[in-house]
Each structure stands twice: as structure tokens, then as C-alpha cells.
């Protein structure tokens, strides 16, 4: 059961970062592209990608209650930056506000995740620049429809933070096995459906 939940959390985390490049990468490139066309291409994925993040946070709180404290320890300002960037980015996109606000929100989120990566690795702050660069490249691949390169850039966006989790004993921070068993009745049917729906949208939109 513990292995199942590790796979679930890993899948949701990887899925979020692999697809987030559509959103944040597009936002980072928006000042340099046609705003209407770029936003039109991003629209089918915009809110759907956040489902992965919400689901991952739900799994984190339910199945890994002690891991939340471990992650937030010393990183409150980083998560505040990510949250503020998410709110700004989503509001700016939905209200079709100035492109520089969309760019600012995307930059805040991507730098925030980069700082979180540096926090997990106990690395110097310049490591934070990795995530904005990866998201921007992934967004460029998405916007220019270079689908042959897409799996590579998706992988590059998806792996840094999950790999950094290897420095934490995640298994020792899980909920009781009885709780995990009860939660599995919800997660097993719902999570594969989320994965299938989101990647079906990607496949249809790439034609």
C-alpha cells in the first residue's frame, strides 16, 4: 500500500510539472509572441493543469501528513511566492489583462518552484533559474507545435523536483496503513481518470 501511494504522489507531481510548461512557459514567452494566438493555444490546458497540483496537494495532506511539515520547514516564503504567482497568473489569463501581468505571474511561479528545488537540494539560489528556463523552453515547444521534441522537454520539466524528493525519507512520513487503505478506494478510480482525460486533451490538441 505504501508503494502505491508513493507512485500516486510521484505520478501527480510529474504530471503537473510536465504539463505546467504549457501554462507558465507560455506566460514567460507572452511578451515576445502574439498574445491572442498564444493564449488561444493554451486555453484547453489552462485550468486542467491545475487539477494535477490540487490532486497532488490532496494526496500530500491525506497520505503524507507529516511530509507537509517537512516540506514547509524553512520554505514558507517560497510557497507564498508560488501561491501569489498562481493567483496573479490565473486572474491575468482569465480576465485577459496586460501581457506583462501574465508574464509576472508565470515568472513568480516558476522562480518559486526553482527556489523550492534549491531548498530541497540545499543548493545555492542560482539553481532556482533552472525551472524558469525549462518552462520557457517547454512553452516554446508547445507554442511552435514541435511535438517530436515535446517528450524530452516534458521530461526535463517533470523530473527535477521529484528527483530532489529522494533526499527525504518519504516512506517514514506516511499515514497509518489503515488510512492509506481507505483512501485507496477513492484514489484508484479517480486518479487514472484524471491522467487519461488530461493526456487525451494533449493528444487531440496536438493533431
DODO-500818 format. One record per residue: x, y, z of N, C-alpha, C, CB in turn. Coordinates in Angstrom, 1 decimal, padded with zeros to 4 digits. Atoms other than C-alpha are relative to their C-alpha. Last residue first. Glycine has a CB too. Example, Ala and Ser with C-alpha at 12.3 -4.5 7.8 and 13.67 -1.06 7.14 Angstrom:
     n_X     n_Y     n_Z    ca_X    ca_Y    ca_Z     c_X     c_Y     c_Z    cb_X    cb_Y    cb_Z
  -000.9  -001.1   000.0   013.7  -001.1   007.1  -000.8   001.1   000.8   000.4   000.5  -001.4
   000.9  -001.2   000.0   012.3  -004.5   007.8   000.9   001.2   000.0  -001.0   000.0   001.2
// end
This chain:
     n_X     n_Y     n_Z    ca_X    ca_Y    ca_Z     c_X     c_Y     c_Z    cb_X    cb_Y    cb_Z
   000.2   000.4   001.4  -003.2   016.9  -034.2   000.0   001.2  -000.9  -001.3  -000.8  -000.1
  -001.3   000.1   000.8  -001.5   018.1  -031.0  -000.2  -000.4  -001.4   000.9  -000.9   000.7
  -000.5  -001.4   000.3  -004.8   019.3  -029.4   001.3   000.0  -000.9   000.2   000.8   001.2
   001.0  -000.6   000.9  -006.3   015.8  -029.5   000.5   001.3  -000.5  -001.4   000.1   000.6
  -000.1   000.7   001.3  -003.2   014.2  -027.9  -000.9   000.6  -001.0  -000.4  -001.5   000.3
  -001.3  -000.3   000.7  -003.0   016.9  -025.2   000.1  -000.7  -001.3   001.2  -000.5   000.9
   000.1  -001.4   000.5  -006.7   016.6  -024.4   001.3   000.4  -000.7  -000.2   001.0   001.2
   000.8   000.1   001.2  -006.3   012.8  -024.2  -000.2   001.4  -000.6  -001.4  -000.6   000.4
  -000.8   000.4   001.1  -003.4   013.4  -021.8  -000.8  -000.2  -001.3   000.8  -001.3   000.3
  -001.0  -001.1   000.3  -005.6   015.3  -019.4   000.8  -000.3  -001.2   000.8   000.3   001.1
   000.6  -001.2   000.6  -008.5   012.9  -019.6   001.0   001.0  -000.4  -001.0   000.6   001.0
   000.5   000.3   001.4  -006.4   009.8  -019.1  -000.6   001.2  -000.7  -001.0  -001.2   000.1
  -001.1   000.1   000.9  -004.5   011.2  -016.1  -000.4  -000.2  -001.4   000.9  -001.2   000.4
  -000.6  -001.3   000.2  -007.6   012.4  -014.4   001.1  -000.1  -001.0   000.5   000.6   001.4
   000.9  -000.7   000.9  -009.3   009.0  -015.0   000.5   001.4  -000.2  -001.4   000.1   000.7
  -000.2   000.4   001.4  -006.3   007.2  -013.6  -000.9   000.7  -001.0  -000.2  -001.5  -000.1
  -001.2  -000.5   000.6  -006.6   009.4  -010.5   000.3  -000.5  -001.4   001.2  -000.4   001.0
   000.1  -001.4   000.4  -010.3   008.8  -009.8   001.3   000.5  -000.7  -000.2   000.9   001.2
   000.9  -000.3   001.2  -010.7   005.0  -009.7   000.2   001.4  -000.6  -001.4  -000.2   000.3
  -000.2   000.9   001.1  -007.6   004.2  -007.5  -000.9   000.2  -001.2  -000.2  -001.4   000.5
  -001.1  -000.4   000.9  -007.7   007.4  -005.4   000.1  -001.0  -001.3   001.3  -000.1   000.7
   000.3  -001.3   000.8  -011.1   007.0  -003.8   001.0   000.2  -001.1   000.0   001.2   001.0
   001.2   000.2   000.7  -010.8   003.3  -002.7  -000.5   001.3  -000.7  -001.1  -000.3   001.1
  -000.3   000.7   001.2  -007.1   003.9  -001.9  -001.3  -000.2  -000.8   000.7  -001.3   000.2
  -000.2  -001.0   001.0  -008.0   006.4   000.8   000.1  -000.6  -001.4   001.2   000.9   000.3
   001.3  -000.6   000.2  -009.4   003.6   003.0   000.1   001.0  -001.2  -000.5   000.7   001.2
   000.9   001.0   000.6  -006.2   001.5   002.6  -001.4   000.7  -000.3  -000.2  -001.2   000.8
  -000.4   000.1   001.4  -004.0   004.5   003.3  -000.9  -000.9  -000.8   001.5  -000.4  -000.1
   000.5  -001.2   000.7  -005.9   005.2   006.5   000.3  -000.1  -001.5   000.7   001.2   000.6
   001.5   000.1   000.1  -005.4   001.6   007.6  -000.6   001.2  -000.7  -000.6  -000.2   001.4
   000.4   000.9   001.1  -001.7   001.8   006.7  -001.5  -000.2  -000.1   000.7  -001.4   000.2
   000.2   001.4  -000.4  -001.2   004.8   009.0  -000.5  -000.9  -001.1  -000.9  -000.1   001.2
   001.1   000.2  -001.0  -000.2   008.0   007.3   000.0  -001.5   000.3  -001.3   000.4  -000.6
   001.3   000.4   000.5   003.2   008.4   005.6  -001.0  -000.2   001.1   000.1  -001.2  -000.9
   000.9  -001.2  -000.3   006.3   010.3   006.8  -001.5  -000.3  -000.4   000.5   001.2  -000.6
   000.1  -000.1  -001.4   008.7   007.3   007.0  -001.0   001.1   000.5   001.3   000.2   000.6
   000.7   001.1  -000.6   008.1   006.5   003.4  -000.2   000.1   001.5   000.8  -001.3  -000.3
   001.4  -000.2   000.2   009.1   010.0   002.3  -000.8  -001.2   000.7  -000.4   000.1  -001.5
   000.6   001.3  -000.3   012.6   009.7   003.7  -001.5   000.1   000.0   000.5  -000.6   001.4
   000.9   000.0  -001.1   013.8   012.9   002.0  -000.6  -001.5   000.2  -001.2   001.0  -000.1
  -000.8  -000.3  -001.2   016.8   013.2  -000.3  -000.8   000.0   001.3   000.6   001.4  -000.2
  -000.8   001.2  -000.4   014.9   011.3  -003.0   000.9   000.3   001.2   000.9  -000.5  -001.2
   000.7   000.6  -001.1   012.5   014.3  -003.1   000.7  -001.3   000.5  -001.4  -000.4  -000.4
  -000.5  -000.6  -001.2   015.0   016.1  -005.3  -000.6  -000.6   001.2  -000.2   001.5   000.0
  -001.3   000.6  -000.3   014.2   013.6  -008.1   000.6   000.6   001.3   000.9   000.2  -001.1
   000.2   001.3  -000.5   010.5   014.7  -007.9   001.3  -000.7   000.4  -000.7  -000.9  -001.0
   000.5   000.0  -001.4   011.7   018.3  -008.1  -000.4  -001.4   000.5  -001.3   000.9   000.0
  -000.9  -000.6  -001.1   014.0   017.9  -011.1  -000.6   000.0   001.4   000.2   001.5  -000.4
  -000.8   000.8  -000.9   011.9   015.3  -013.1   000.8   000.8   001.1   001.0  -000.6  -000.9
   000.7   000.9  -000.9   008.9   016.9  -014.8   000.9  -000.5   001.1  -000.7  -001.1  -000.6
   000.7  -000.8  -001.0   010.4   019.9  -016.6  -000.6  -000.9   001.1  -001.2   000.6  -000.8
  -000.9  -000.9  -000.7   013.1   017.8  -018.3  -000.7   000.9   001.0   000.7   000.9  -001.0
  -000.8   000.8  -000.9   010.6   015.0  -019.1   000.9   000.9   000.8   000.8  -001.0  -000.7
   000.9   000.4  -001.1   008.2   017.5  -020.7   000.8  -000.8   001.1  -001.1  -000.9  -000.6
   000.2  -001.1  -000.8   011.1   018.9  -022.7  -000.9  -000.2   001.1  -000.5   001.2  -000.8
  -001.3  -000.4  -000.6   012.1   015.5  -024.0  -000.2   001.2   000.9   001.1   000.2  -001.0
  -000.2   001.0  -001.1   008.5   014.3  -024.7   001.3   000.4   000.8   000.1  -001.4  -000.5
   000.9  -000.2  -001.1   007.8   017.6  -026.7   000.3  -001.0   001.2  -001.4  -000.1  -000.4
  -000.9  -000.4  -001.2   010.8   017.4  -029.0  -000.8   000.0   001.3   000.6   001.4  -000.3
  -001.1   001.0  -000.1   008.9   015.5  -031.7   000.9   000.2   001.2   000.8  -000.1  -001.3
   000.4   001.2  -000.8   005.8   017.6  -031.0   001.1  -001.1   000.1  -001.2  -000.6  -000.5
  -001.2   000.9   000.3   007.4   020.9  -032.2  -000.2  -001.3   000.8   001.3   000.7   000.3
   000.5   001.3   000.4   004.0   022.7  -032.1   001.1  -001.0  -000.5  -001.0   000.1  -001.1
  -000.4   000.1   001.4   005.5   026.2  -032.0  -000.3  -001.4  -000.6   001.5   000.2  -000.1
   000.6  -001.1   000.9   003.5   027.1  -028.9   000.4  -000.2  -001.5   000.5   001.3   000.5
   001.5   000.1   000.0   004.2   023.8  -027.1  -000.5   001.0  -001.0  -000.6   000.2   001.3
   000.3   001.3   000.7   008.0   023.7  -027.9  -001.5  -000.1  -000.2   000.5  -001.2   000.7
  -000.3  -000.3   001.4   008.2   027.4  -026.8  -000.3  -001.3  -000.9   001.5   000.4  -000.2
   001.0  -000.9   000.6   006.4   026.6  -023.6   000.2   000.3  -001.5  -000.1   001.3   000.8
   001.1   000.9   000.2   008.8   023.7  -022.9  -001.2   000.8  -000.6  -000.5  -000.6   001.3
  -000.3   000.9   001.1   011.7   026.0  -023.4  -001.1  -000.9  -000.4   001.3  -000.8   000.2
   000.0  -000.9   001.2   010.2   028.7  -021.2   000.3  -000.9  -001.2   001.1   001.1   000.2
   001.4  -000.4   000.3   009.3   026.1  -018.5   000.0   000.8  -001.3  -000.6   000.7   001.1
   000.6   001.2   000.5   012.9   024.7  -018.5  -001.5   000.3  -000.4   000.0  -001.1   001.1
  -000.6   000.3   001.3   014.4   028.2  -018.2  -000.7  -001.3  -000.6   001.5  -000.3   000.1
   000.5  -000.9   001.0   012.0   029.2  -015.5   000.6  -000.3  -001.4   000.4   001.4   000.4
   001.4   000.2   000.3   012.8   025.9  -013.6  -000.6   001.1  -001.0  -000.8   000.1   001.3
   000.2   001.2   000.8   016.6   026.1  -013.8  -001.5  -000.1  -000.4   000.4  -001.3   000.8
   000.2  -000.4   001.4   016.8   029.6  -012.5  -000.3  -001.1  -001.0   001.2   000.8  -000.5
   001.4  -000.3   000.3   016.3   028.4  -009.0  -000.3   000.4  -001.4  -000.4   001.1   000.9
   000.7   001.2   000.4   019.7   026.8  -009.0  -001.5   000.3  -000.4   000.1  -001.1   001.0
   000.1   000.1   001.4   021.0   030.3  -008.7  -000.6  -001.2  -000.6   001.4   000.2  -000.6
   001.2  -000.5   000.7   019.8   030.2  -005.1   000.1   000.0  -001.5  -000.2   001.4   000.5
   000.1  -001.4   000.1   022.6   027.9  -003.8  -001.1   000.5  -000.9   001.4   000.6  -000.6
  -000.9  -000.6   001.0   021.8   024.3  -003.2  -000.1   001.5   000.0  -000.3  -000.6  -001.4
  -000.9  -000.8  -000.8   020.2   022.6  -000.2   001.1   000.6  -000.8   000.7  -000.9   001.2
  -001.4   000.5   000.3   018.8   020.1  -002.7   001.0   000.7   000.9   000.3   000.3  -001.4
   000.0   001.5  -000.2   015.2   020.5  -001.3   001.5  -000.5  -000.2  -000.9  -000.7  -001.0
   000.2   000.3  -001.4   015.7   024.3  -000.9   000.1  -001.5   000.2  -001.4   000.5   000.5
  -001.3  -000.3  -000.7   017.2   024.7  -004.4  -000.1  -000.3   001.5   000.3   001.5  -000.2
  -000.9   001.0   000.4   014.1   022.9  -005.8   001.4   000.2   000.7   000.2   000.0  -001.5
   000.3   001.2  -000.7   011.9   025.1  -003.8   000.9  -001.1  -000.3  -001.5  -000.4  -000.2
  -000.5  -000.2  -001.3   013.7   028.1  -005.2  -000.3  -001.2   000.9  -000.6   001.3   000.6
  -001.4   000.1   000.1   013.0   026.8  -008.7   000.7   000.2   001.4   000.6   001.0  -000.9
  -000.3   001.4   000.0   009.4   026.3  -007.8   001.5  -000.3  -000.1  -000.7  -000.7  -001.2
   000.3   000.6  -001.3   009.2   029.9  -006.7   000.3  -001.5   000.0  -001.5   000.2   000.3
  -001.2  -000.3  -000.9   011.1   031.1  -009.8  -000.3  -000.7   001.3   000.2   001.5   000.1
  -001.2   000.8   000.4   008.5   029.3  -012.0   001.2   000.2   000.9   000.3   000.3  -001.5
   000.2   001.5  -000.2   005.5   030.6  -010.1   001.3  -000.8  -000.3  -001.2  -000.5  -000.8
   000.0   000.3  -001.4   006.8   034.2  -009.9  -000.2  -001.5   000.3  -001.2   000.8   000.7
  -001.4  -000.1  -000.6   007.8   034.2  -013.5   000.0  -000.3   001.5   000.6   001.4  -000.3
  -000.8   001.2   000.4   004.4   032.9  -014.6   001.4   000.0   000.5   000.0  -000.1  -001.6
   000.5   001.2  -000.7   002.7   035.6  -012.6   000.7  -001.2  -000.3  -001.5  -000.1  -000.3
  -000.4  -000.2  -001.4   004.9   038.4  -014.0  -000.5  -001.2   000.9  -000.5   001.3   000.6
  -001.4   000.3  -000.1   004.4   037.2  -017.6   000.5   000.0   001.5   000.8   001.0  -000.8
  -000.1   001.4   000.3   000.6   037.2  -017.2   001.5  -000.5   000.2  -000.5  -000.4  -001.4
   000.5   000.6  -001.2   000.9   040.7  -015.7   000.0  -001.6  -000.1  -001.4   000.5   000.3
  -001.1  -000.1  -001.0   003.2   041.8  -018.5  -000.5  -000.6   001.3   000.5   001.4   000.1
  -000.9   001.2   000.1   000.6   040.5  -021.0   001.1   000.0   001.0   000.6   000.0  -001.4
  -001.2  -000.3   000.7  -002.0   043.0  -019.8   001.0  -001.2   000.0   000.7   001.2   000.6
  -000.7  -001.2  -000.4  -005.2   041.5  -018.6   001.3   000.2  -000.8   000.3   000.0   001.5
  -000.7  -000.5   001.2  -007.2   038.8  -020.4   000.6   001.4   000.3  -001.0   000.1  -001.2
   000.5  -001.4   000.2  -009.5   038.4  -017.3   000.6   000.6  -001.3   000.2   000.9   001.2
   001.5   000.1   000.2  -008.9   034.6  -017.3  -000.6   001.4  -000.3  -000.6  -000.5   001.3
   000.4   000.7   001.2  -005.2   035.0  -018.0  -001.5   000.0  -000.2   000.5  -001.5   000.1
  -000.4  -000.8   001.2  -004.5   037.8  -015.5  -000.4  -000.7  -001.3   001.5   000.2   000.0
   000.9  -001.2   000.2  -006.5   036.1  -012.8   000.3   000.7  -001.3   000.1   000.9   001.2
   001.4   000.5   000.4  -004.8   032.7  -013.3  -000.9   001.2  -000.2  -000.5  -000.9   001.1
   000.0   000.6   001.3  -001.3   034.3  -013.3  -001.4  -000.4  -000.5   000.9  -001.2  -000.1
  -000.2  -001.1   001.0  -001.9   036.6  -010.3  -000.1  -000.6  -001.5   001.4   000.7   000.2
   001.1  -000.9   000.0  -003.3   033.8  -008.2   000.1   001.1  -001.1  -000.2   000.6   001.4
   001.1   000.8   000.5  -000.6   031.3  -009.2  -001.3   000.9  -000.1  -000.3  -001.2   000.8
  -000.1   000.1   001.4   002.1   033.9  -008.6  -001.1  -000.7  -000.7   001.3  -000.7  -000.3
   000.3  -001.3   000.5   000.8   034.6  -005.1   000.2   000.1  -001.5   001.0   001.1   000.6
   001.4  -000.2  -000.2   000.8   030.9  -004.3  -000.4   001.4  -000.6  -000.5  -000.1   001.4
   000.7   000.9   001.0   004.3   030.3  -005.7  -001.5   000.3   000.1   000.2  -001.5   000.3
  -000.3  -000.5   001.4   005.7   033.3  -003.8  -000.7  -000.8  -001.0   001.5   000.0  -000.2
   000.7  -001.2   000.1   004.0   032.2  -000.5   000.2   000.6  -001.4   000.4   001.0   001.1
   001.4   000.4   000.3   005.3   028.7  -001.1  -000.9   001.2  -000.1  -000.5  -000.9   001.0
   000.0   000.6   001.4   008.9   030.1  -001.3  -001.5  -000.3  -000.4   000.9  -001.2   000.0
   000.0  -001.2   000.9   008.3   032.4   001.8   000.0  -000.5  -001.4   001.3   000.8   000.2
   001.3  -000.7   000.0   007.2   029.3   003.8   000.0   001.2  -001.0  -000.3   000.6   001.4
   000.3  -000.4   001.4   010.3   027.3   002.8  -001.4   000.7   000.0  -000.1  -001.3  -000.8
  -001.0  -000.9   000.6   012.2   026.8   006.1  -000.4   000.4  -001.4   001.3  -000.7   000.0
  -001.0  -000.5  -001.0   010.0   023.9   007.2   001.1   000.8  -000.8   000.6  -001.2   000.7
   000.2  -001.4  -000.3   007.2   023.7   004.6   001.1   000.6   000.9  -001.3   000.2   000.7
  -000.2  -000.8   001.2   008.5   020.5   003.1  -000.1   001.5   000.3  -001.1  -000.4  -001.0
  -001.4   000.1   000.5   008.9   018.7   006.4   000.3   000.9  -001.2   000.4  -001.5  -000.3
  -000.8  -000.8  -000.9   005.6   019.9   007.7   001.5   000.0  -000.3  -000.2  -000.5   001.4
   000.4  -001.4   000.2   003.8   018.6   004.7   000.9   000.9   000.8  -001.5   000.2   000.2
  -000.9  -000.5   001.1   005.7   015.3   004.9  -000.3   001.4  -000.2  -000.2  -000.8  -001.2
  -001.2  -000.6  -000.7   004.0   014.6   008.3   001.0   000.5  -001.1   000.6  -001.1   000.8
   000.3  -001.2  -000.9   000.5   014.3   006.7   001.3   000.6   000.6  -000.9  -000.4   001.0
  -001.3  -000.3  -000.5   001.7   012.0   003.8  -000.1   001.2   001.0   001.0   000.3  -001.2
  -000.8   001.2  -000.1  -001.5   010.1   002.7   001.4   000.3   000.6   000.2  -000.6  -001.3
   000.7   001.2  -000.4  -004.1   012.8   003.2   000.9  -001.2   000.3  -001.1  -000.4  -001.0
   000.6  -000.2  -001.3  -002.1   016.1   003.1  -000.7  -001.3   000.5  -001.1   001.1  -000.1
  -001.1  -000.3  -000.9   000.2   015.0   000.2  -000.6   000.1   001.4   000.7   001.3  -000.4
  -000.6   001.2  -000.3  -002.7   013.3  -001.7   001.1   000.2   001.1   000.7  -000.7  -001.2
   001.0   000.8  -000.7  -004.7   016.5  -001.6   000.6  -001.3   000.5  -001.2  -000.3  -000.8
   000.1  -000.5  -001.4  -001.7   018.5  -002.6  -000.9  -000.8   000.9  -000.4   001.5  -000.1
  -001.2   000.3  -000.6  -001.1   016.2  -005.6   000.0   000.5   001.5   001.2   000.6  -000.8
   000.1   001.5  -000.3  -004.8   016.4  -006.6   001.3  -000.4   000.8  -000.1  -000.8  -001.2
   001.0   000.2  -001.1  -004.7   020.2  -006.4   000.0  -001.4   000.4  -001.4   000.5  -000.5
  -000.6  -000.6  -001.2  -001.5   020.3  -008.5  -000.9  -000.2   001.2   000.3   001.5  -000.2
  -001.1   000.9  -000.4  -002.8   017.9  -011.1   000.6   000.5   001.3   001.0  -000.1  -001.1
   000.6   001.2  -000.6  -006.1   019.8  -011.3   001.1  -000.9   000.5  -000.9  -000.7  -000.9
   000.0  -000.2  -001.5  -004.0   022.9  -012.0  -000.7  -001.1   000.8  -000.8   001.3   000.3
  -001.3   000.3  -000.5  -003.3   021.5  -015.5   000.1   000.2   001.6   001.1   000.9  -000.6
  -000.2   001.4  -000.2  -006.9   021.4  -016.3   001.3  -000.4   000.6  -000.1  -000.7  -001.3
   000.5   000.4  -001.3  -007.4   025.1  -015.7   000.2  -001.5   000.3  -001.5   000.3   000.2
  -000.3  -001.0  -001.1  -005.2   026.2  -018.5  -000.4  -000.5   001.4  -000.7   001.3  -000.4
  -000.8   000.6  -001.0  -005.0   023.2  -020.8   000.0   000.8   001.3   001.4  -000.3  -000.4
   000.5   001.4  -000.4  -007.6   023.9  -023.4   000.7  -000.6   001.2   000.1  -000.9  -001.2
   001.3   000.0  -000.6  -006.8   027.7  -023.2  -000.5  -001.4   000.3  -001.0   000.6  -000.8
  -000.2   000.4  -001.4  -003.0   027.5  -024.0  -001.4  -000.3   000.6   000.7   001.0   000.8
  -000.6   001.3   000.0  -003.4   027.6  -027.8   000.1  -000.6   001.4   001.4   000.0  -000.6
   000.9   001.0   000.7  -005.8   030.5  -027.6   000.5  -001.4   000.1  -000.3   000.5  -001.4
   001.0   000.3  -001.0  -003.5   032.3  -025.1  -001.0  -001.0  -000.6  -000.7   001.3   000.5
  -000.6   000.8  -001.1  -000.6   032.1  -027.6  -001.0  -000.4   001.0   001.1   000.8   000.6
  -000.2   001.4   000.4  -002.8   033.2  -030.5   000.6  -000.9   001.1   001.0   000.0  -001.3
   001.2   000.7   000.3  -004.2   036.3  -028.8   000.2  -001.5  -000.4  -000.8   000.7  -001.0
   000.7   000.3  -001.2  -000.9   037.4  -027.3  -001.2  -000.8  -000.2  -000.4   001.3   000.8
   001.3  -000.5   000.1   001.2   037.2  -030.4  -000.9  -000.4   001.1  -000.7  -000.5  -001.4
   000.8   000.7   001.0   004.6   036.4  -029.1  -001.3   000.7  -000.2  -000.2  -001.5   000.4
  -000.7   000.2   001.3   007.5   038.0  -027.3  -000.8  -000.7  -001.1   001.3  -000.7   000.3
  -000.4  -001.3   000.5   005.7   039.4  -024.3   000.7   000.0  -001.4   000.9   000.7   001.0
   001.1  -000.8   000.5   003.9   036.0  -023.9   000.5   001.4  -000.5  -001.0   000.2   001.0
  -000.3  -000.4   001.3   007.1   033.9  -023.6  -001.0   001.0  -000.6   000.0  -001.2  -000.9
  -001.4  -000.5   000.0   007.1   033.6  -019.8   000.3   000.5  -001.4   001.0  -001.0   000.4
   000.0  -001.2  -000.6   003.3   033.1  -019.9   001.3   000.7   000.0  -000.4  -000.1   001.5
   000.7  -001.0   000.9   003.5   030.4  -022.5   000.0   001.4   000.6  -001.4  -000.5  -000.3
  -000.9  -000.2   001.1   006.1   028.6  -020.4  -000.6   001.0  -001.0   000.4  -001.3  -000.7
  -001.0  -001.0  -000.5   003.9   029.1  -017.3   001.0   000.3  -001.1   000.8  -000.6   001.2
   000.5  -001.3  -000.6   000.9   027.5  -018.9   001.1   001.0   000.3  -000.7  -000.3   001.3
   001.0  -000.6   000.9   002.2   024.9  -021.3  -000.4   001.3   000.5  -001.2  -001.0  -000.2
  -000.8  -000.8   001.0   005.2   024.3  -019.0  -000.9   000.6  -001.1   001.0  -000.9  -000.7
   000.0  -001.4  -000.4   002.7   023.2  -016.4   000.8   000.9  -000.9   000.6   000.1   001.4
   001.0  -000.8   000.7   002.1   020.0  -018.3   000.0   001.4   000.3  -001.3  -000.6   000.2
  -000.1   000.3   001.4   005.3   018.1  -017.3  -001.0   000.9  -000.8  -000.3  -001.5  -000.3
  -001.1  -000.8   000.5   005.3   019.8  -013.9   000.2  -000.2  -001.5   001.3  -000.4   000.8
   000.2  -001.4  -000.1   001.8   018.6  -013.1   001.2   000.8  -000.6  -000.1   000.4   001.5
   001.0  -000.4   001.0   002.2   015.1  -014.5  -000.2   001.5   000.1  -001.3  -000.6   000.3
  -000.6   000.0   001.3   005.4   014.6  -012.5  -000.9   000.5  -001.1   000.5  -001.5  -000.4
  -001.0  -001.1   000.0   003.8   015.6  -009.3   000.6   000.1  -001.4   001.0  -000.3   001.1
   000.6  -001.3   000.0   000.7   013.5  -010.0   001.0   001.2   000.0  -000.9   000.2   001.3
   000.7  -000.2   001.3   002.6   010.5  -010.9  -000.6   001.3  -000.1  -001.0  -001.1  -000.2
  -001.0  -000.3   001.1   005.0   010.8  -008.0  -000.6   000.2  -001.3   001.0  -001.2  -000.1
  -000.6  -001.3  -000.2   002.2   011.1  -005.5   001.0   000.4  -001.0   000.6   000.1   001.4
   001.0  -001.0   000.2   000.4   008.1  -006.9   000.5   001.4   000.1  -001.2  -000.2   000.9
   000.1  -000.1   001.4   003.6   006.0  -007.1  -001.1   001.1  -000.4  -000.5  -001.4  -000.6
  -001.2  -000.7   000.5   004.4   006.8  -003.5  -000.1   000.1  -001.5   001.3  -000.8   000.4
   000.2  -001.5  -000.3   000.8   006.0  -002.6   001.2   000.7  -000.5  -000.3   000.2   001.4
   001.1  -000.5   000.8   001.0   002.5  -004.3  -000.1   001.5   000.2  -001.3  -000.6   000.4
  -000.6  -000.2   001.3   004.4   001.8  -002.6  -001.1   000.6  -001.0   000.5  -001.4  -000.6
  -001.0  -001.2   000.0   002.9   002.4   000.8   000.5   000.3  -001.4   001.1  -000.3   001.0
   000.8  -001.2   000.0   000.0   000.0   000.0   000.9   001.3   000.0  -000.9   000.0   001.2
// end
